[in-house]
Amino acid sequence: MVDVDAVRDWLERLPGGSLAEQYAKEWATFGTSVRPVVTLFGSYDAGKSSLLRRLLVDSGRAVPDWLTISARHETFEVNEVDTDGYIIRDTPGFVVGASDVRGQNNSQRAMSAVGLTDIGIAVLTPQLATAERDVLQRVVAEGWPPGSLWFVISRFDEAGVNPEYDLDEYRELSARKVRELREVFELGADVPVFVVAQDPFQTAGPDTDIDRGEWDAYRDWDGMRDLTEAVYAISSASVAELRGAAGRRYWGAALDAVLNELQGQLAEYRSSAEIAATGTARRDGWEAELDALDRAARASLAGLVEEVVRQSELGSYTGDVQGEIRRQLEQWFTKHEARLQRLTQSITKAGGRERARPSWEGFASLVASVDAEPEPTVNEPREQFAPHMEQVGKMLIGVLKAADGQSSGSAKVLTTKAAGSAKAVGGLTRHIGVAEAALPLAVHIAKWVDDRSADRATQGNGMPVARGDLQQFVDDCTARANAIWQPFVDDVREVVDVETANQVALHDSLSRLVGQMQDSIAEGKSLTLKGAVSAQEH
């Protein structure tokens, strides 16, 4: 049996927050009932509503306005009737594999009601369970005390044998269906199974204002007498025993639901964490490569400036001095700018391949969620389990939001980093080209060369400039050259930053969150295993 206290403690310590209080509130609301709660559940066409109508009419109770009888899917809410001895509920029919929102919501409401009931009555058609078989098998396995889970094979007048013409064959078919049902779900002898025709030959149809005498002609074979007596006997059942078992089912189901949600979320978060780790590693690699290119370029530039100045001082340049100096500087800029271009192209191609991977869509969605503004709180009635599953996702996003805010001081860090850049990923976007970059430096050096030539001609001594003055000029020119070169490097560095900003921003927090989720899942599984072992021992 599940350890309720251990489950509640586990729910209290989920990554990002607690669901213990929300589940406890739902349980407390259900637990206030002093009468047993009975829930009819099954597929939408099983005949739950017509069965409830028959039970109410036979007991002399009025049929509520919300109860509708139809071949269509008519019940969309969990509704209940409060009798003197028990509370009986009708549920929406669940639709296995429903893709529409209404079908999914109906299925969730129905299964939530089954999770909060003392006695569950599964209603099936004569064809027995088909698509819903797996769902019912999970319900059967949830741990019901003897006599608290019932099965009703309804609308049996539609099973293919007319009891008014061949009652023996009708009863034989009924017994065969009961055996088949018990075999399919491995039901023990303590699980009641009833076979009924709650509205033989559609005598009442969709009407709700009916006299119980409407079905008197069929009472000898319609099976309702045994079911009605069993339902009446519920009022004398021990609520404490039923409620204790319901509590263990409820908290066990909460454990399974949250655990399944965490496991599903873990796969997505692990994939996103891998993308973040890949982006972070690429940034480190690209920045290291860029730094190496930059260092090599600057070393080469310093040597080039010194050589240009030395050759100018020696008078090696004749004719268009400025043009010659500019040519050498342009060669240097062209050579090293090409290396930056190749690195940029490599970065953008790698980024494009990454964004083309199927897993990138999930990462991009996560980024958008972390960066989104908080949704306004709306006070609406909560359905059991399904909203909590949504809450799990919000809590996990909250962990990343909090980490993002702490690391950046801004709730909008991701879009600021990626979309706020004035630089476009895909190439260098400086406003000047190689020739324009080299020109100011060439002019500066050429002017110095001309000034020195004029000084020598005036002084007539032909003496070279002092070494200290020459080095000072070389250092000044090198600093100017580096200042011109720096924007080229900055452009590439920004491409690296833009290409990997979101991955780097989420890397650490995603890694920690995945670890927390793995630990929480491992602990939840251990509680499930302990509950399974305990159930076997009993």
C-alpha positions as CSV (number, residue, x, y, z in Angstrom):
1,M,0.0,0.0,0.0
2,V,1.2,3.5,-0.8
3,D,2.6,5.5,2.1
4,V,0.4,8.6,2.0
5,D,2.6,10.7,4.2
6,A,5.7,9.8,2.1
7,V,3.8,10.8,-1.1
8,R,2.7,14.1,0.4
9,D,6.3,14.8,1.5
10,W,7.5,14.0,-2.0
11,L,4.9,16.3,-3.6
12,E,6.1,19.0,-1.2
13,R,9.6,18.8,-2.6
14,L,9.1,18.7,-6.3
15,P,11.6,20.7,-8.5
16,G,10.4,24.3,-8.5
17,G,7.7,24.0,-5.9
18,S,5.0,22.0,-4.2
19,L,1.8,20.3,-5.3
20,A,1.0,18.8,-1.9
21,E,-1.3,21.6,-0.8
22,Q,-3.4,21.5,-4.0
23,Y,-3.9,17.8,-3.8
24,A,-4.7,18.0,-0.1
25,K,-7.4,20.6,-0.7
26,E,-9.1,18.3,-3.3
27,W,-8.9,15.4,-0.9
28,A,-10.3,17.4,2.0
29,T,-13.3,18.5,-0.1
30,F,-14.1,14.9,-1.0
31,G,-13.3,13.7,2.5
32,T,-16.0,15.9,4.1
33,S,-18.8,13.7,2.8
34,V,-20.2,11.5,5.5
35,R,-22.0,9.2,3.1
36,P,-20.4,6.8,0.6
37,V,-19.7,8.3,-2.9
38,V,-20.6,6.1,-5.8
39,T,-19.3,6.9,-9.3
40,L,-20.5,5.5,-12.6
41,F,-17.9,5.6,-15.3
42,G,-17.1,4.2,-18.7
43,S,-17.2,5.1,-22.4
44,Y,-19.7,7.8,-23.6
45,D,-22.0,5.2,-25.2
46,A,-22.1,2.7,-22.3
47,G,-25.5,3.8,-21.0
48,K,-24.4,5.4,-17.7
49,S,-27.0,8.1,-17.8
50,S,-29.9,5.8,-18.6
51,L,-28.7,3.5,-15.8
52,L,-28.7,6.3,-13.3
53,R,-32.2,7.4,-14.5
54,R,-33.5,3.8,-13.9
55,L,-32.0,3.7,-10.4
56,L,-33.5,7.0,-9.5
57,V,-37.0,6.3,-10.9
58,D,-37.1,2.8,-9.3
59,S,-36.2,4.4,-5.9
60,G,-39.0,7.0,-6.3
61,R,-36.6,9.9,-6.8
62,A,-37.0,12.7,-9.3
63,V,-34.7,12.8,-12.3
64,P,-32.6,16.0,-12.2
65,D,-32.7,18.4,-15.1
66,W,-29.1,17.9,-16.0
67,L,-29.6,14.2,-16.7
68,T,-30.0,13.7,-20.5
69,I,-30.5,10.4,-22.3
70,S,-29.2,10.2,-25.8
71,A,-27.3,8.1,-28.3
72,R,-25.0,11.1,-28.7
73,H,-22.2,12.2,-26.4
74,E,-24.4,14.3,-24.0
75,T,-22.8,14.3,-20.6
76,F,-19.9,16.8,-20.3
77,E,-19.7,17.4,-16.5
78,V,-19.5,15.3,-13.4
79,N,-22.9,15.6,-11.7
80,E,-24.2,14.0,-8.6
81,V,-27.4,13.1,-6.8
82,D,-27.4,13.2,-3.0
83,T,-29.6,10.5,-1.5
84,D,-30.3,9.6,2.1
85,G,-27.8,6.8,2.2
86,Y,-25.2,7.6,-0.5
87,I,-24.1,10.1,-3.2
88,I,-24.2,8.8,-6.8
89,R,-22.4,10.5,-9.6
90,D,-22.7,10.4,-13.4
91,T,-19.5,11.2,-15.4
92,P,-18.7,12.2,-18.9
93,G,-17.8,9.2,-21.1
94,F,-14.1,8.9,-21.7
95,V,-12.9,8.7,-25.3
96,V,-9.6,6.9,-25.5
97,G,-7.1,8.7,-27.8
98,A,-9.3,11.7,-28.3
99,S,-7.6,14.5,-30.3
100,D,-10.2,17.2,-29.7
101,V,-10.1,19.3,-26.6
102,R,-13.6,18.4,-25.5
103,G,-13.0,14.7,-25.7
104,Q,-9.7,15.0,-23.8
105,N,-11.4,17.2,-21.1
106,N,-14.3,14.7,-20.7
107,S,-11.9,11.8,-20.3
108,Q,-9.9,13.7,-17.7
109,R,-13.0,14.7,-15.7
110,A,-14.3,11.1,-15.7
111,M,-11.0,9.6,-14.6
112,S,-10.6,12.3,-12.0
113,A,-14.0,11.4,-10.5
114,V,-12.9,7.7,-10.4
115,G,-9.9,8.8,-8.4
116,L,-12.1,10.4,-5.8
117,T,-14.8,7.9,-5.0
118,D,-15.6,5.2,-2.5
119,I,-17.3,2.8,-4.8
120,G,-16.6,2.7,-8.6
121,I,-19.0,1.2,-11.0
122,A,-17.6,0.6,-14.5
123,V,-20.4,0.5,-17.1
124,L,-19.7,-1.4,-20.3
125,T,-21.7,-2.3,-23.4
126,P,-22.4,-6.0,-24.3
127,Q,-19.3,-5.8,-26.6
128,L,-17.3,-5.3,-23.4
129,A,-14.3,-3.0,-23.4
130,T,-12.6,-2.4,-26.7
131,A,-10.5,0.8,-27.0
132,E,-10.9,1.6,-23.3
133,R,-9.6,-1.8,-22.1
134,D,-6.2,-0.4,-21.1
135,V,-7.8,2.4,-19.1
136,L,-10.1,0.0,-17.2
137,Q,-7.2,-2.3,-16.5
138,R,-5.3,0.5,-14.9
139,V,-8.4,1.3,-12.8
140,V,-8.7,-2.3,-11.7
141,A,-5.0,-2.3,-10.6
142,E,-5.4,0.7,-8.4
143,G,-6.2,-1.2,-5.2
144,W,-9.9,-1.5,-4.3
145,P,-11.1,-3.2,-1.1
146,P,-13.4,-6.2,-1.7
147,G,-16.8,-5.0,-3.0
148,S,-15.8,-1.4,-3.8
149,L,-15.3,-1.9,-7.5
150,W,-18.3,-3.1,-9.6
151,F,-18.8,-3.9,-13.2
152,V,-22.1,-3.5,-15.0
153,I,-22.7,-4.9,-18.5
154,S,-25.6,-2.6,-19.6
155,R,-28.1,-2.4,-22.5
156,F,-28.0,-6.2,-22.7
157,D,-31.3,-6.3,-24.5
158,E,-29.1,-5.2,-27.5
159,A,-26.7,-8.1,-27.1
160,G,-28.3,-10.1,-29.9
161,V,-30.7,-12.4,-28.1
162,N,-34.3,-11.4,-27.4
163,P,-35.2,-12.6,-23.9
164,E,-38.9,-12.5,-24.6
165,Y,-38.4,-15.2,-27.2
166,D,-35.6,-17.2,-25.8
167,L,-34.9,-16.4,-22.1
168,D,-32.6,-19.4,-21.6
169,E,-30.3,-18.4,-24.4
170,Y,-30.3,-14.8,-23.1
171,R,-29.2,-16.0,-19.7
172,E,-26.6,-18.3,-21.2
173,L,-25.2,-15.4,-23.2
174,S,-25.2,-13.2,-20.0
175,A,-23.3,-15.8,-18.1
176,R,-20.8,-16.2,-20.9
177,K,-20.2,-12.4,-21.1
178,V,-19.6,-12.3,-17.3
179,R,-17.0,-15.1,-17.6
180,E,-15.3,-13.3,-20.5
181,L,-15.3,-10.0,-18.5
182,R,-13.7,-11.7,-15.5
183,E,-11.0,-13.3,-17.7
184,V,-10.2,-10.1,-19.5
185,F,-9.6,-8.1,-16.3
186,E,-8.6,-11.0,-14.1
187,L,-11.4,-10.1,-11.7
188,G,-11.6,-12.0,-8.4
189,A,-14.8,-13.5,-7.0
190,D,-15.2,-10.5,-4.7
191,V,-15.8,-8.1,-7.7
192,P,-19.5,-7.9,-8.4
193,V,-20.6,-8.1,-12.0
194,F,-24.2,-7.2,-13.0
195,V,-25.9,-7.7,-16.4
196,V,-28.8,-5.3,-16.9
197,A,-31.1,-4.0,-19.5
198,Q,-32.0,-0.7,-17.9
199,D,-34.4,0.5,-20.6
200,P,-35.5,-2.7,-22.5
201,F,-36.3,-2.0,-26.1
202,Q,-36.0,1.7,-25.5
203,T,-39.3,1.8,-23.7
204,A,-38.6,5.1,-22.0
205,G,-36.4,6.6,-24.7
206,P,-35.0,10.0,-23.8
207,D,-37.8,10.9,-21.4
208,T,-37.0,11.8,-17.8
209,D,-40.5,12.1,-16.4
210,I,-41.3,8.4,-16.1
211,D,-43.3,6.2,-13.8
212,R,-41.4,3.2,-12.4
213,G,-44.3,1.0,-13.7
214,E,-43.0,1.7,-17.2
215,W,-40.6,-1.3,-16.8
216,D,-42.7,-3.7,-14.8
217,A,-43.1,-6.1,-17.7
218,Y,-39.3,-6.7,-17.9
219,R,-38.3,-6.9,-14.2
220,D,-38.1,-10.7,-14.2
221,W,-35.2,-10.7,-16.6
222,D,-33.7,-7.1,-16.9
223,G,-31.3,-7.7,-14.1
224,M,-32.1,-4.4,-12.3
225,R,-33.4,-6.0,-9.2
226,D,-30.0,-7.3,-8.1
227,L,-28.2,-4.1,-9.0
228,T,-30.8,-1.9,-7.2
229,E,-30.6,-4.0,-4.0
230,A,-26.8,-3.8,-4.1
231,V,-26.9,0.0,-4.5
232,Y,-29.4,0.3,-1.7
233,A,-27.0,-1.7,0.6
234,I,-24.2,0.8,0.1
235,S,-25.8,3.1,2.7
236,S,-24.9,0.6,5.4
237,A,-21.3,0.2,4.2
238,S,-18.4,1.3,6.4
239,V,-17.5,4.8,5.2
240,A,-14.2,4.8,7.2
241,E,-13.0,1.6,5.5
242,L,-14.0,2.8,2.0
243,R,-12.6,6.2,2.5
244,G,-9.2,4.9,3.7
245,A,-8.9,2.8,0.6
246,A,-10.0,5.8,-1.5
247,G,-7.3,7.9,0.1
248,R,-4.6,5.4,-0.7
249,R,-5.9,5.2,-4.3
250,Y,-6.1,9.0,-4.6
251,W,-2.5,9.7,-3.3
252,G,-1.2,6.7,-5.2
253,A,-2.8,8.1,-8.4
254,A,-1.3,11.5,-7.6
255,L,2.1,9.9,-7.2
256,D,1.7,8.1,-10.6
257,A,0.3,11.1,-12.4
258,V,3.1,13.5,-11.3
259,L,5.8,10.9,-11.7
260,N,4.6,10.2,-15.3
261,E,4.5,13.9,-16.0
262,L,8.0,14.4,-14.6
263,Q,9.3,11.5,-16.7
264,G,7.7,13.0,-19.8
265,Q,9.1,16.4,-19.1
266,L,12.5,15.0,-18.3
267,A,12.9,13.7,-21.8
268,E,12.2,17.2,-23.2
269,Y,14.4,19.0,-20.7
270,R,17.2,16.6,-21.2
271,S,17.1,17.2,-24.9
272,S,17.1,20.9,-24.3
273,A,20.0,20.6,-21.8
274,E,22.0,18.7,-24.5
275,I,21.3,21.5,-27.0
276,A,22.4,24.1,-24.4
277,A,25.5,22.1,-23.6
278,T,26.4,21.8,-27.3
279,G,25.9,25.6,-27.7
280,T,28.0,26.4,-24.7
281,A,30.8,24.1,-25.9
282,R,30.7,25.6,-29.3
283,R,30.9,29.1,-27.9
284,D,34.0,28.1,-25.9
285,G,35.5,26.5,-29.0
286,W,34.7,29.4,-31.3
287,E,35.9,32.0,-28.8
288,A,39.1,30.1,-28.4
289,E,39.6,29.9,-32.1
290,L,38.8,33.6,-32.5
291,D,41.2,34.5,-29.7
292,A,44.0,32.5,-31.4
293,L,43.3,34.2,-34.8
294,D,43.2,37.6,-33.0
295,R,46.5,37.0,-31.2
296,A,48.2,35.8,-34.4
297,A,46.8,38.8,-36.4
298,R,48.0,41.3,-33.8
299,A,51.4,39.9,-33.6
300,S,51.7,40.0,-37.3
301,L,50.4,43.5,-37.4
302,A,52.9,44.7,-34.9
303,G,55.7,43.3,-36.9
304,L,54.3,44.8,-40.1
305,V,54.0,48.3,-38.7
306,E,57.5,48.1,-37.4
307,E,58.8,46.9,-40.7
308,V,56.9,49.6,-42.7
309,V,58.2,52.3,-40.4
310,R,61.8,50.9,-40.6
311,Q,61.7,50.7,-44.4
312,S,60.3,54.2,-44.6
313,E,63.1,55.4,-42.3
314,L,65.7,53.7,-44.5
315,G,64.2,55.4,-47.6
316,S,63.2,52.1,-49.2
317,Y,60.0,53.5,-50.5
318,T,60.1,55.7,-53.5
319,G,57.4,57.3,-55.5
320,D,54.0,57.0,-54.0
321,V,55.0,56.3,-50.4
322,Q,51.4,56.4,-49.1
323,G,50.2,54.1,-51.8
324,E,53.0,51.6,-51.1
325,I,52.3,51.6,-47.3
326,R,48.5,51.3,-48.0
327,R,49.1,48.3,-50.2
328,Q,51.0,46.4,-47.6
329,L,48.4,47.2,-44.9
330,E,45.6,46.2,-47.2
331,Q,47.3,42.9,-47.8
332,W,47.5,42.3,-44.1
333,F,43.9,43.2,-43.5
334,T,42.7,41.1,-46.5
335,K,44.6,38.1,-45.3
336,H,43.4,38.1,-41.7
337,E,39.9,39.4,-42.5
338,A,39.5,36.3,-44.7
339,R,40.3,34.1,-41.8
340,L,37.6,35.8,-39.7
341,Q,35.1,35.4,-42.6
342,R,35.8,31.7,-42.7
343,L,35.3,31.4,-39.0
344,T,32.0,33.3,-39.3
345,Q,30.8,31.1,-42.1
346,S,31.6,28.0,-40.1
347,I,29.7,29.5,-37.1
348,T,26.6,30.4,-39.0
349,K,26.5,27.0,-40.9
350,A,26.8,25.1,-37.6
351,G,24.1,27.2,-36.1
352,G,21.8,26.6,-39.1
353,R,22.3,22.9,-38.9
354,E,21.5,23.0,-35.2
355,R,18.3,24.9,-35.7
356,A,17.3,22.4,-38.4
357,R,17.3,19.5,-36.0
358,P,13.9,18.4,-34.8
359,S,14.9,18.9,-31.2
360,W,15.6,22.6,-31.7
361,E,11.8,23.3,-31.9
362,G,11.4,22.1,-28.3
363,F,14.4,24.2,-27.1
364,A,13.0,27.3,-28.9
365,S,9.7,26.7,-27.3
366,L,11.4,26.5,-23.9
367,V,13.2,29.7,-24.5
368,A,9.9,31.4,-25.4
369,S,8.3,30.1,-22.2
370,V,11.1,31.3,-20.0
371,D,11.0,34.7,-21.6
372,A,7.2,35.1,-21.6
373,E,5.5,37.3,-19.2
374,P,3.7,35.5,-16.3
375,E,0.1,34.6,-17.0
376,P,-2.5,36.4,-14.9
377,T,-4.0,34.3,-12.1
378,V,-7.6,33.3,-12.9
379,N,-9.7,31.8,-10.1
380,E,-11.6,29.0,-11.8
381,P,-12.8,25.7,-10.5
382,R,-10.0,23.1,-10.7
383,E,-10.3,19.6,-12.1
384,Q,-8.4,16.9,-10.4
385,F,-4.9,15.9,-11.7
386,A,-5.0,17.5,-15.2
387,P,-4.4,21.1,-13.9
388,H,-1.7,19.8,-11.6
389,M,0.1,18.4,-14.6
390,E,0.0,21.8,-16.2
391,Q,1.3,23.2,-12.9
392,V,4.3,20.8,-13.0
393,G,5.3,22.4,-16.3
394,K,4.9,25.9,-14.9
395,M,6.9,25.1,-11.8
396,L,9.8,23.8,-14.0
397,I,9.7,26.9,-16.2
398,G,9.7,28.9,-12.9
399,V,13.0,27.3,-11.9
400,L,14.6,28.5,-15.2
401,K,13.0,32.0,-14.9
402,A,14.4,32.4,-11.4
403,A,17.8,31.3,-12.4
404,D,17.7,33.5,-15.5
405,G,16.7,36.5,-13.4
406,Q,19.5,35.9,-10.8
407,S,22.2,35.5,-13.5
408,S,21.2,38.5,-15.6
409,G,19.2,40.9,-13.4
410,S,16.6,41.0,-16.2
411,A,13.5,38.9,-16.8
412,K,14.0,39.5,-20.6
413,V,17.6,38.3,-20.8
414,L,17.0,35.7,-23.6
415,T,15.3,37.9,-26.2
416,T,17.7,40.8,-25.2
417,K,20.7,38.7,-25.9
418,A,19.5,37.1,-29.1
419,A,17.0,39.4,-30.8
420,G,18.2,42.8,-29.4
421,S,21.5,42.6,-31.3
422,A,22.1,45.2,-34.0
423,K,24.3,42.7,-35.8
424,A,22.8,40.2,-38.2
425,V,23.9,36.5,-37.9
426,G,25.2,35.5,-41.3
427,G,28.3,37.7,-41.9
428,L,30.4,40.6,-40.7
429,T,28.5,43.8,-40.7
430,R,31.1,46.5,-40.2
431,H,30.5,49.7,-42.0
432,I,33.9,50.0,-43.6
433,G,35.9,47.6,-45.9
434,V,39.5,46.6,-46.0
435,A,40.7,49.5,-48.1
436,E,38.9,52.0,-46.0
437,A,40.3,50.5,-42.8
438,A,43.8,50.6,-44.0
439,L,43.7,54.2,-45.4
440,P,43.8,56.2,-42.2
441,L,46.8,54.3,-40.9
442,A,48.6,54.5,-44.3
443,V,48.0,58.3,-44.3
444,H,49.3,58.6,-40.8
445,I,52.5,56.6,-41.5
446,A,53.1,58.4,-44.8
447,K,52.7,61.8,-43.2
448,W,55.3,60.8,-40.6
449,V,57.6,59.6,-43.3
450,D,57.2,62.8,-45.2
451,D,57.8,64.8,-42.0
452,R,61.0,62.9,-41.2
453,S,62.2,63.4,-44.8
454,A,61.6,67.1,-44.5
455,D,63.3,67.3,-41.2
456,R,66.4,65.5,-42.5
457,A,66.5,67.8,-45.5
458,T,66.2,70.9,-43.3
459,Q,68.8,69.7,-40.8
460,G,71.0,68.2,-43.4
461,N,72.5,65.7,-41.1
462,G,70.8,62.6,-42.5
463,M,70.7,61.1,-39.0
464,P,67.9,58.5,-38.4
465,V,65.4,59.1,-35.7
466,A,66.4,58.2,-32.2
467,R,65.5,54.6,-31.3
468,G,63.2,55.6,-28.4
469,D,61.3,58.0,-30.6
470,L,61.0,55.4,-33.3
471,Q,59.6,52.8,-30.9
472,Q,57.2,55.3,-29.6
473,F,55.9,56.0,-33.1
474,V,55.8,52.2,-33.8
475,D,53.8,51.7,-30.7
476,D,51.4,54.5,-31.5
477,C,50.9,53.1,-35.1
478,T,50.4,49.6,-33.7
479,A,47.8,50.9,-31.3
480,R,46.0,52.7,-34.1
481,A,46.1,49.6,-36.2
482,N,44.7,47.5,-33.4
483,A,41.9,50.0,-32.9
484,I,41.1,49.6,-36.6
485,W,41.3,45.8,-36.4
486,Q,39.2,45.5,-33.2
487,P,35.8,46.1,-34.7
488,F,36.5,43.3,-37.2
489,V,37.0,40.9,-34.3
490,D,34.1,42.3,-32.3
491,D,31.8,41.6,-35.2
492,V,32.7,37.9,-35.2
493,R,32.6,37.8,-31.4
494,E,29.0,39.1,-31.6
495,V,28.1,36.5,-34.2
496,V,29.3,33.9,-31.7
497,D,27.3,35.5,-28.9
498,V,24.1,35.9,-30.9
499,E,24.4,32.3,-32.2
500,T,24.8,30.8,-28.8
501,A,23.2,33.3,-26.4
502,N,20.1,31.3,-25.4
503,Q,22.0,28.0,-25.1
504,V,24.7,29.6,-22.8
505,A,22.0,31.5,-20.8
506,L,20.2,28.3,-20.0
507,H,23.0,25.8,-19.8
508,D,23.8,25.9,-16.1
509,S,20.1,26.1,-14.9
510,L,19.0,23.4,-17.3
511,S,21.8,21.1,-16.1
512,R,20.8,21.6,-12.5
513,L,17.1,21.2,-13.2
514,V,17.6,17.9,-15.1
515,G,19.6,16.6,-12.1
516,Q,16.8,17.7,-9.7
517,M,14.2,16.0,-11.9
518,Q,16.2,12.8,-12.1
519,D,16.5,12.7,-8.3
520,S,12.8,13.4,-7.8
521,I,11.8,10.7,-10.3
522,A,14.1,8.2,-8.6
523,E,12.6,8.9,-5.3
524,G,9.0,8.8,-6.7
525,K,9.8,5.4,-8.3
526,S,11.0,4.1,-4.9
527,L,7.7,5.1,-3.3
528,T,5.8,3.3,-6.1
529,L,7.9,0.1,-5.6
530,K,7.4,0.2,-1.8
531,G,3.7,0.5,-2.4
532,A,3.7,-2.4,-4.8
533,V,5.6,-4.6,-2.4
534,S,3.4,-3.6,0.5
535,A,0.3,-4.5,-1.5
536,Q,1.7,-7.9,-2.3
537,E,2.5,-8.6,1.3
538,H,-1.2,-7.8,2.3
